[in-house]
Amino acid sequence: MLLTHQSSRGMVVAPHHLAAQAGLAVLREGGNAIEAMIAAAATIAVVYPHMNGLGGDNFWLIHSPDGPPLALDACGPAAAQASAAFYRQHGQDAIPARGPLAALTVAGAVAGWQQAHQLSTRWGGRLPLSRLLEDALHYARHGAPVTLSQQHNTLAKQQEMGAAPGFAELYLAQSEAGSLFQNPRLADTLQQLIDAGLDDFYRGDLARSLATDLEHVGSPLRLADLERYQAQQVTALALEISQGTLYNLPPPTQGLASLMILGLFDRLACSEADSFEYVHGLVESTKQAFRVRDRYVTDPAYLQIEPTDFLKTDRLDSLAARIDPQRAAPWPHPAGAGDTVWLGAIDGQGRAVSFIQSLYWEFGSGVVLPSSGITWQNRGTSFSLDPAASNPLMPGRKPFHTIQPALAQLKDGR
């Protein structure tokens, strides 16, 4: 039997206790789950900088007891200058994983916070941005202890980050676990966002500073790329299984694959956890779903299929029938790198947020912008320079996203 922790006043979960505490403090002050998540998201961006940050992307599933969840897509597209020809002119036959040429997509995270903050007013949200970013600002200015995870990743990635501007100055100088990690330039950036509003990241003084720094270090991103960007409210994918209803984000995330895995596995009726049939069934369900993902999932503007078609009963029944209960299907594809943070919040009225935020790989591109202290993501490395690939690089195209926030409404009331 599964046991679930319960609270009548709300809960926040995060991979770092300071982020969870920031969200809980907002709930205690009467804030709602969205407001709590903004506070937690901003704080985790500061105290867990190797996994996420203002220079990354995020996705949201926002649940209210009186209706289906709202979904926010806050992932940025490739720069207008980012093309296969651009990279070949720079002597590249593939998009580099680190350095300025890896910083090729707009960071959507702050736009996600912005749109979520606007949505929070539907729930009576009243807390100002100065309160929601208060903890993040404090830890950026005064420091938070370096985690063992940050120390390990800093030292492990030190060599490959050698050419990334700003990385050594910020991270190597503050790499010992337990020592205070401070980023005063990021603190100034957060204060600027508090004073001018989150839109300043894309269409204000901060945007102009970011664009200048990005161009100076050698990124293809420009001010016009930032100015064009807005986070989007999208329709969540939904799947009914025996235990309840599952939700996830549509493409460009792999939310479709996650739902397919659970839909296929549900059909196998594996009852004993950790048994051969259970593990085998889960692995084989994953293979079936990943084949669909790798062939079809891309920027929704370029989709050749309707994602919901793969969640229909007959389609899942057909795919489940392909799973041999005794033999493994071949899978020659190596696993790729990727790291992220997931956070969850629920308030006393049962309103909940499932949230994920990432730089893609540890430290993203490794580029730390000198004026803002922001580490920029390398999500664009998921593009291919091959025009025949399923996710070819094109100016303005959204990259394939591994990250996706899940949410479930179970029949037992959870």
TORMI-778182 format. One record per residue (C-alpha): x, y, z; residue in one letter; residue number from 1. Coordinates in steps of 0.02 Angstrom, whole numbers, plus 50000, padded with zeros to 5 digits. Example, Ala and Ser with C-alpha at 12.3 -4.5 7.8 and 13.67 -1.06 7.14 Angstrom:
! TORMI-778182
+-------+-------+-------+------+-----+
|    c1 |    c2 |    c3 | type | seq |
+-------+-------+-------+------+-----+
| 50615 | 49775 | 50390 |    A |   1 |
| 50684 | 49947 | 50357 |    S |   2 |
+-------+-------+-------+------+-----+
! end
This chain:
! TORMI-778182
+-------+-------+-------+------+-----+
|    c1 |    c2 |    c3 | type | seq |
+-------+-------+-------+------+-----+
| 50000 | 50000 | 50000 |    M |   1 |
| 50064 | 50172 | 49954 |    L |   2 |
| 50066 | 50300 | 50094 |    L |   3 |
| 50053 | 50484 | 50051 |    T |   4 |
| 50100 | 50626 | 50167 |    H |   5 |
| 49952 | 50740 | 50196 |    Q |   6 |
| 49932 | 50920 | 50251 |    S |   7 |
| 49777 | 51027 | 50271 |    S |   8 |
| 49872 | 51190 | 50246 |    R |   9 |
| 49983 | 51153 | 50097 |    G |  10 |
| 50150 | 51079 | 50050 |    M |  11 |
| 50303 | 51122 | 49945 |    V |  12 |
| 50434 | 50999 | 49884 |    V |  13 |
| 50601 | 51043 | 49804 |    A |  14 |
| 50774 | 50965 | 49785 |    P |  15 |
| 50846 | 51100 | 49900 |    H |  16 |
| 50773 | 51140 | 50070 |    H |  17 |
| 50797 | 51328 | 50051 |    L |  18 |
| 50685 | 51329 | 49897 |    A |  19 |
| 50552 | 51226 | 49985 |    A |  20 |
| 50560 | 51342 | 50136 |    Q |  21 |
| 50541 | 51495 | 50023 |    A |  22 |
| 50382 | 51423 | 49951 |    G |  23 |
| 50314 | 51370 | 50122 |    L |  24 |
| 50342 | 51544 | 50190 |    A |  25 |
| 50233 | 51614 | 50052 |    V |  26 |
| 50095 | 51489 | 50092 |    L |  27 |
| 50103 | 51536 | 50275 |    R |  28 |
| 50080 | 51719 | 50228 |    E |  29 |
| 49920 | 51677 | 50134 |    G |  30 |
| 49994 | 51656 | 49961 |    G |  31 |
| 49925 | 51527 | 49840 |    N |  32 |
| 50014 | 51380 | 49760 |    A |  33 |
| 50069 | 51481 | 49607 |    I |  34 |
| 50144 | 51618 | 49714 |    E |  35 |
| 50232 | 51487 | 49821 |    A |  36 |
| 50303 | 51407 | 49664 |    M |  37 |
| 50370 | 51571 | 49596 |    I |  38 |
| 50461 | 51599 | 49760 |    A |  39 |
| 50528 | 51421 | 49760 |    A |  40 |
| 50577 | 51430 | 49576 |    A |  41 |
| 50673 | 51591 | 49597 |    A |  42 |
| 50761 | 51525 | 49751 |    T |  43 |
| 50810 | 51358 | 49673 |    I |  44 |
| 50882 | 51457 | 49526 |    A |  45 |
| 51004 | 51538 | 49649 |    V |  46 |
| 51046 | 51400 | 49773 |    V |  47 |
| 51056 | 51255 | 49647 |    Y |  48 |
| 51138 | 51346 | 49500 |    P |  49 |
| 51217 | 51195 | 49416 |    H |  50 |
| 51046 | 51123 | 49373 |    M |  51 |
| 50938 | 51274 | 49332 |    N |  52 |
| 50931 | 51463 | 49326 |    G |  53 |
| 50863 | 51621 | 49249 |    L |  54 |
| 50956 | 51575 | 49089 |    G |  55 |
| 50853 | 51416 | 49067 |    G |  56 |
| 50675 | 51361 | 49026 |    D |  57 |
| 50528 | 51298 | 49127 |    N |  58 |
| 50358 | 51215 | 49109 |    F |  59 |
| 50206 | 51222 | 49222 |    W |  60 |
| 50050 | 51119 | 49256 |    L |  61 |
| 49930 | 51218 | 49364 |    I |  62 |
| 49785 | 51123 | 49442 |    H |  63 |
| 49626 | 51192 | 49517 |    S |  64 |
| 49495 | 51075 | 49593 |    P |  65 |
| 49359 | 51152 | 49484 |    D |  66 |
| 49431 | 51114 | 49312 |    G |  67 |
| 49567 | 51039 | 49203 |    P |  68 |
| 49745 | 51098 | 49232 |    P |  69 |
| 49821 | 51246 | 49143 |    L |  70 |
| 49986 | 51217 | 49055 |    A |  71 |
| 50124 | 51345 | 49025 |    L |  72 |
| 50261 | 51322 | 48896 |    D |  73 |
| 50407 | 51435 | 48940 |    A |  74 |
| 50541 | 51369 | 48825 |    C |  75 |
| 50632 | 51484 | 48707 |    G |  76 |
| 50665 | 51463 | 48520 |    P |  77 |
| 50827 | 51467 | 48423 |    A |  78 |
| 50902 | 51635 | 48381 |    A |  79 |
| 50863 | 51714 | 48213 |    A |  80 |
| 51047 | 51697 | 48168 |    Q |  81 |
| 51056 | 51514 | 48222 |    A |  82 |
| 51059 | 51409 | 48065 |    S |  83 |
| 51159 | 51263 | 47998 |    A |  84 |
| 51251 | 51385 | 47885 |    A |  85 |
| 51297 | 51493 | 48036 |    F |  86 |
| 51377 | 51346 | 48125 |    Y |  87 |
| 51468 | 51284 | 47971 |    R |  88 |
| 51536 | 51460 | 47945 |    Q |  89 |
| 51608 | 51443 | 48120 |    H |  90 |
| 51691 | 51278 | 48074 |    G |  91 |
| 51564 | 51167 | 48163 |    Q |  92 |
| 51487 | 51008 | 48095 |    D |  93 |
| 51378 | 50992 | 48251 |    A |  94 |
| 51314 | 51115 | 48381 |    I |  95 |
| 51442 | 51125 | 48522 |    P |  96 |
| 51382 | 51068 | 48693 |    A |  97 |
| 51474 | 51204 | 48788 |    R |  98 |
| 51529 | 51382 | 48762 |    G |  99 |
| 51450 | 51532 | 48672 |    P | 100 |
| 51393 | 51434 | 48519 |    L | 101 |
| 51293 | 51321 | 48635 |    A | 102 |
| 51198 | 51473 | 48700 |    A | 103 |
| 51081 | 51484 | 48550 |    L | 104 |
| 50904 | 51480 | 48620 |    T | 105 |
| 50808 | 51614 | 48713 |    V | 106 |
| 50791 | 51582 | 48900 |    A | 107 |
| 50605 | 51565 | 48939 |    G | 108 |
| 50611 | 51540 | 49128 |    A | 109 |
| 50577 | 51720 | 49180 |    V | 110 |
| 50433 | 51732 | 49056 |    A | 111 |
| 50361 | 51577 | 49139 |    G | 112 |
| 50370 | 51662 | 49309 |    W | 113 |
| 50289 | 51816 | 49232 |    Q | 114 |
| 50141 | 51725 | 49155 |    Q | 115 |
| 50116 | 51619 | 49311 |    A | 116 |
| 50114 | 51777 | 49418 |    H | 117 |
| 49977 | 51847 | 49308 |    Q | 118 |
| 49877 | 51685 | 49323 |    L | 119 |
| 49895 | 51687 | 49512 |    S | 120 |
| 49779 | 51838 | 49520 |    T | 121 |
| 49636 | 51722 | 49465 |    R | 122 |
| 49660 | 51636 | 49632 |    W | 123 |
| 49664 | 51799 | 49727 |    G | 124 |
| 49852 | 51815 | 49720 |    G | 125 |
| 49907 | 51976 | 49802 |    R | 126 |
| 50091 | 51957 | 49848 |    L | 127 |
| 50206 | 52078 | 49756 |    P | 128 |
| 50355 | 52023 | 49656 |    L | 129 |
| 50469 | 52098 | 49787 |    S | 130 |
| 50404 | 51969 | 49912 |    R | 131 |
| 50410 | 51822 | 49792 |    L | 132 |
| 50591 | 51855 | 49742 |    L | 133 |
| 50645 | 51904 | 49917 |    E | 134 |
| 50729 | 51740 | 49964 |    D | 135 |
| 50815 | 51722 | 49796 |    A | 136 |
| 50883 | 51898 | 49810 |    L | 137 |
| 50945 | 51866 | 49987 |    H | 138 |
| 51040 | 51707 | 49942 |    Y | 139 |
| 51114 | 51783 | 49785 |    A | 140 |
| 51176 | 51933 | 49884 |    R | 141 |
| 51230 | 51851 | 50047 |    H | 142 |
| 51263 | 51674 | 49991 |    G | 143 |
| 51200 | 51497 | 50017 |    A | 144 |
| 51306 | 51344 | 50058 |    P | 145 |
| 51377 | 51250 | 49909 |    V | 146 |
| 51295 | 51079 | 49901 |    T | 147 |
| 51390 | 50917 | 49876 |    L | 148 |
| 51300 | 50902 | 49709 |    S | 149 |
| 51363 | 51072 | 49653 |    Q | 150 |
| 51540 | 51034 | 49711 |    Q | 151 |
| 51542 | 50867 | 49620 |    H | 152 |
| 51476 | 50938 | 49458 |    N | 153 |
| 51590 | 51090 | 49463 |    T | 154 |
| 51744 | 50982 | 49478 |    L | 155 |
| 51681 | 50848 | 49358 |    A | 156 |
| 51641 | 50975 | 49221 |    K | 157 |
| 51790 | 51089 | 49251 |    Q | 158 |
| 51890 | 51032 | 49101 |    Q | 159 |
| 51750 | 51040 | 48973 |    E | 160 |
| 51700 | 51212 | 49037 |    M | 161 |
| 51873 | 51283 | 49008 |    G | 162 |
| 51821 | 51389 | 48859 |    A | 163 |
| 51655 | 51449 | 48931 |    A | 164 |
| 51669 | 51635 | 48973 |    P | 165 |
| 51639 | 51674 | 49156 |    G | 166 |
| 51626 | 51496 | 49218 |    F | 167 |
| 51789 | 51483 | 49313 |    A | 168 |
| 51772 | 51654 | 49393 |    E | 169 |
| 51601 | 51614 | 49467 |    L | 170 |
| 51601 | 51428 | 49499 |    Y | 171 |
| 51780 | 51368 | 49523 |    L | 172 |
| 51817 | 51506 | 49647 |    A | 173 |
| 51669 | 51449 | 49753 |    Q | 174 |
| 51667 | 51260 | 49732 |    S | 175 |
| 51696 | 51186 | 49905 |    E | 176 |
| 51544 | 51103 | 49984 |    A | 177 |
| 51483 | 51200 | 50134 |    G | 178 |
| 51566 | 51364 | 50083 |    S | 179 |
| 51456 | 51512 | 50041 |    L | 180 |
| 51414 | 51532 | 49857 |    F | 181 |
| 51375 | 51713 | 49815 |    Q | 182 |
| 51325 | 51793 | 49650 |    N | 183 |
| 51309 | 51981 | 49680 |    P | 184 |
| 51284 | 52018 | 49495 |    R | 185 |
| 51135 | 51900 | 49495 |    L | 186 |
| 51071 | 51988 | 49650 |    A | 187 |
| 51076 | 52152 | 49555 |    D | 188 |
| 50983 | 52068 | 49412 |    T | 189 |
| 50846 | 52006 | 49529 |    L | 190 |
| 50831 | 52180 | 49604 |    Q | 191 |
| 50814 | 52251 | 49429 |    Q | 192 |
| 50672 | 52129 | 49393 |    L | 193 |
| 50587 | 52178 | 49556 |    I | 194 |
| 50601 | 52363 | 49516 |    D | 195 |
| 50561 | 52358 | 49329 |    A | 196 |
| 50454 | 52201 | 49316 |    G | 197 |
| 50490 | 52030 | 49243 |    L | 198 |
| 50459 | 52091 | 49066 |    D | 199 |
| 50621 | 52190 | 49081 |    D | 200 |
| 50713 | 52027 | 49048 |    F | 201 |
| 50647 | 52030 | 48869 |    Y | 202 |
| 50599 | 52209 | 48828 |    R | 203 |
| 50692 | 52327 | 48943 |    G | 204 |
| 50859 | 52384 | 49009 |    D | 205 |
| 50903 | 52209 | 49068 |    L | 206 |
| 50862 | 52138 | 48897 |    A | 207 |
| 50980 | 52261 | 48815 |    R | 208 |
| 51117 | 52215 | 48938 |    S | 209 |
| 51090 | 52029 | 48909 |    L | 210 |
| 51093 | 52050 | 48720 |    A | 211 |
| 51254 | 52152 | 48728 |    T | 212 |
| 51340 | 52021 | 48834 |    D | 213 |
| 51277 | 51876 | 48728 |    L | 214 |
| 51341 | 51956 | 48569 |    E | 215 |
| 51506 | 52001 | 48650 |    H | 216 |
| 51543 | 51823 | 48707 |    V | 217 |
| 51499 | 51752 | 48535 |    G | 218 |
| 51320 | 51688 | 48552 |    S | 219 |
| 51203 | 51705 | 48401 |    P | 220 |
| 51066 | 51777 | 48514 |    L | 221 |
| 51020 | 51960 | 48491 |    R | 222 |
| 50901 | 52086 | 48570 |    L | 223 |
| 50767 | 52054 | 48439 |    A | 224 |
| 50761 | 51870 | 48489 |    D | 225 |
| 50724 | 51919 | 48669 |    L | 226 |
| 50597 | 52052 | 48619 |    E | 227 |
| 50495 | 51928 | 48516 |    R | 228 |
| 50478 | 51801 | 48655 |    Y | 229 |
| 50323 | 51764 | 48760 |    Q | 230 |
| 50281 | 51612 | 48865 |    A | 231 |
| 50128 | 51520 | 48800 |    Q | 232 |
| 49976 | 51443 | 48883 |    Q | 233 |
| 49946 | 51275 | 48798 |    V | 234 |
| 49824 | 51130 | 48816 |    T | 235 |
| 49887 | 50991 | 48927 |    A | 236 |
| 49886 | 50812 | 48866 |    L | 237 |
| 49776 | 50694 | 48968 |    A | 238 |
| 49766 | 50505 | 48984 |    L | 239 |
| 49643 | 50400 | 49083 |    E | 240 |
| 49716 | 50242 | 49161 |    I | 241 |
| 49650 | 50120 | 49289 |    S | 242 |
| 49711 | 50224 | 49437 |    Q | 243 |
| 49651 | 50395 | 49377 |    G | 244 |
| 49689 | 50534 | 49254 |    T | 245 |
| 49866 | 50584 | 49208 |    L | 246 |
| 49920 | 50751 | 49134 |    Y | 247 |
| 50077 | 50814 | 49050 |    N | 248 |
| 50141 | 50946 | 48929 |    L | 249 |
| 50124 | 50927 | 48739 |    P | 250 |
| 50272 | 50944 | 48618 |    P | 251 |
| 50405 | 51007 | 48611 |    P | 252 |
| 50419 | 50914 | 48777 |    T | 253 |
| 50422 | 50725 | 48788 |    Q | 254 |
| 50265 | 50730 | 48896 |    G | 255 |
| 50179 | 50624 | 48763 |    L | 256 |
| 50307 | 50486 | 48787 |    A | 257 |
| 50287 | 50489 | 48976 |    S | 258 |
| 50099 | 50469 | 48962 |    L | 259 |
| 50119 | 50331 | 48833 |    M | 260 |
| 50238 | 50235 | 48947 |    I | 261 |
| 50112 | 50236 | 49088 |    L | 262 |
| 49967 | 50195 | 48972 |    G | 263 |
| 50059 | 50046 | 48899 |    L | 264 |
| 50121 | 49986 | 49068 |    F | 265 |
| 49945 | 49997 | 49138 |    D | 266 |
| 49887 | 49876 | 49004 |    R | 267 |
| 50017 | 49747 | 49056 |    L | 268 |
| 49936 | 49731 | 49228 |    A | 269 |
| 50101 | 49697 | 49318 |    C | 270 |
| 50058 | 49674 | 49501 |    S | 271 |
| 50220 | 49634 | 49593 |    E | 272 |
| 50338 | 49782 | 49607 |    A | 273 |
| 50521 | 49744 | 49564 |    D | 274 |
| 50475 | 49576 | 49489 |    S | 275 |
| 50545 | 49526 | 49319 |    F | 276 |
| 50377 | 49558 | 49234 |    E | 277 |
| 50364 | 49729 | 49316 |    Y | 278 |
| 50538 | 49791 | 49269 |    V | 279 |
| 50533 | 49710 | 49098 |    H | 280 |
| 50362 | 49781 | 49062 |    G | 281 |
| 50413 | 49956 | 49112 |    L | 282 |
| 50572 | 49950 | 49007 |    V | 283 |
| 50481 | 49883 | 48855 |    E | 284 |
| 50341 | 50010 | 48872 |    S | 285 |
| 50474 | 50145 | 48874 |    T | 286 |
| 50551 | 50079 | 48714 |    K | 287 |
| 50384 | 50084 | 48624 |    Q | 288 |
| 50349 | 50261 | 48682 |    A | 289 |
| 50524 | 50323 | 48643 |    F | 290 |
| 50512 | 50261 | 48464 |    R | 291 |
| 50360 | 50373 | 48441 |    V | 292 |
| 50448 | 50516 | 48531 |    R | 293 |
| 50607 | 50505 | 48428 |    D | 294 |
| 50512 | 50499 | 48264 |    R | 295 |
| 50379 | 50631 | 48293 |    Y | 296 |
| 50404 | 50747 | 48442 |    V | 297 |
| 50468 | 50918 | 48390 |    T | 298 |
| 50419 | 51101 | 48389 |    D | 299 |
| 50228 | 51098 | 48383 |    P | 300 |
| 50231 | 51214 | 48232 |    A | 301 |
| 50314 | 51073 | 48134 |    Y | 302 |
| 50220 | 50921 | 48202 |    L | 303 |
| 50168 | 50794 | 48072 |    Q | 304 |
| 50049 | 50703 | 48190 |    I | 305 |
| 49916 | 50744 | 48319 |    E | 306 |
| 49992 | 50695 | 48488 |    P | 307 |
| 49823 | 50645 | 48561 |    T | 308 |
| 49807 | 50510 | 48427 |    D | 309 |
| 49942 | 50410 | 48516 |    F | 310 |
| 49844 | 50417 | 48679 |    L | 311 |
| 49687 | 50339 | 48605 |    K | 312 |
| 49635 | 50170 | 48671 |    T | 313 |
| 49656 | 50075 | 48507 |    D | 314 |
| 49830 | 50147 | 48475 |    R | 315 |
| 49893 | 50104 | 48649 |    L | 316 |
| 49814 | 49930 | 48639 |    D | 317 |
| 49906 | 49900 | 48475 |    S | 318 |
| 50074 | 49957 | 48543 |    L | 319 |
| 50052 | 49857 | 48704 |    A | 320 |
| 50020 | 49701 | 48601 |    A | 321 |
| 50194 | 49718 | 48525 |    R | 322 |
| 50277 | 49694 | 48695 |    I | 323 |
| 50346 | 49518 | 48714 |    D | 324 |
| 50324 | 49466 | 48898 |    P | 325 |
| 50486 | 49365 | 48893 |    Q | 326 |
| 50603 | 49447 | 48768 |    R | 327 |
| 50677 | 49621 | 48760 |    A | 328 |
| 50660 | 49722 | 48601 |    A | 329 |
| 50823 | 49793 | 48533 |    P | 330 |
| 50873 | 49968 | 48586 |    W | 331 |
| 51037 | 50028 | 48510 |    P | 332 |
| 51020 | 50210 | 48564 |    H | 333 |
| 51135 | 50273 | 48703 |    P | 334 |
| 51060 | 50380 | 48840 |    A | 335 |
| 51094 | 50567 | 48827 |    G | 336 |
| 51149 | 50688 | 48962 |    A | 337 |
| 51029 | 50803 | 49050 |    G | 338 |
| 50991 | 50874 | 49222 |    D | 339 |
| 50850 | 50974 | 49295 |    T | 340 |
| 50747 | 51012 | 49450 |    V | 341 |
| 50565 | 50969 | 49483 |    W | 342 |
| 50463 | 51059 | 49615 |    L | 343 |
| 50284 | 51040 | 49675 |    G | 344 |
| 50167 | 51149 | 49778 |    A | 345 |
| 49990 | 51132 | 49842 |    I | 346 |
| 49895 | 51257 | 49948 |    D | 347 |
| 49760 | 51237 | 50079 |    G | 348 |
| 49622 | 51247 | 49948 |    Q | 349 |
| 49690 | 51100 | 49849 |    G | 350 |
| 49763 | 51205 | 49708 |    R | 351 |
| 49925 | 51128 | 49648 |    A | 352 |
| 50073 | 51164 | 49535 |    V | 353 |
| 50190 | 51039 | 49453 |    S | 354 |
| 50344 | 51132 | 49392 |    F | 355 |
| 50509 | 51094 | 49307 |    I | 356 |
| 50655 | 51210 | 49267 |    Q | 357 |
| 50821 | 51173 | 49184 |    S | 358 |
| 50979 | 51232 | 49097 |    L | 359 |
| 50980 | 51062 | 49005 |    Y | 360 |
| 51154 | 50991 | 49048 |    W | 361 |
| 51241 | 51034 | 49211 |    E | 362 |
| 51282 | 51220 | 49202 |    F | 363 |
| 51203 | 51229 | 49028 |    G | 364 |
| 51321 | 51311 | 48904 |    S | 365 |
| 51435 | 51359 | 49048 |    G | 366 |
| 51429 | 51540 | 48989 |    V | 367 |
| 51406 | 51663 | 49133 |    V | 368 |
| 51356 | 51835 | 49069 |    L | 369 |
| 51469 | 51967 | 49148 |    P | 370 |
| 51341 | 52103 | 49183 |    S | 371 |
| 51198 | 51997 | 49249 |    S | 372 |
| 51283 | 51844 | 49325 |    G | 373 |
| 51162 | 51733 | 49229 |    I | 374 |
| 51219 | 51561 | 49169 |    T | 375 |
| 51143 | 51526 | 48997 |    W | 376 |
| 51068 | 51360 | 48946 |    Q | 377 |
| 51128 | 51241 | 48809 |    N | 378 |
| 50956 | 51173 | 48763 |    R | 379 |
| 50989 | 51209 | 48579 |    G | 380 |
| 51116 | 51068 | 48571 |    T | 381 |
| 50967 | 50952 | 48550 |    S | 382 |
| 50950 | 51021 | 48373 |    F | 383 |
| 51034 | 50935 | 48226 |    S | 384 |
| 51124 | 51021 | 48083 |    L | 385 |
| 51054 | 50886 | 47969 |    D | 386 |
| 50901 | 50959 | 47881 |    P | 387 |
| 50826 | 50784 | 47867 |    A | 388 |
| 50831 | 50754 | 48055 |    A | 389 |
| 50672 | 50755 | 48160 |    S | 390 |
| 50732 | 50911 | 48252 |    N | 391 |
| 50836 | 51011 | 48128 |    P | 392 |
| 50904 | 51180 | 48178 |    L | 393 |
| 50805 | 51324 | 48104 |    M | 394 |
| 50797 | 51506 | 48158 |    P | 395 |
| 50650 | 51530 | 48277 |    G | 396 |
| 50619 | 51345 | 48299 |    R | 397 |
| 50589 | 51273 | 48473 |    K | 398 |
| 50707 | 51133 | 48527 |    P | 399 |
| 50651 | 50961 | 48583 |    F | 400 |
| 50633 | 50961 | 48772 |    H | 401 |
| 50669 | 50815 | 48886 |    T | 402 |
| 50593 | 50904 | 49037 |    I | 403 |
| 50407 | 50894 | 49074 |    Q | 404 |
| 50304 | 50915 | 49232 |    P | 405 |
| 50183 | 50774 | 49271 |    A | 406 |
| 50021 | 50784 | 49369 |    L | 407 |
| 49894 | 50652 | 49417 |    A | 408 |
| 49718 | 50652 | 49488 |    Q | 409 |
| 49694 | 50479 | 49562 |    L | 410 |
| 49528 | 50393 | 49593 |    K | 411 |
| 49568 | 50371 | 49778 |    D | 412 |
| 49565 | 50560 | 49800 |    G | 413 |
| 49751 | 50597 | 49788 |    R | 414 |
+-------+-------+-------+------+-----+
! end
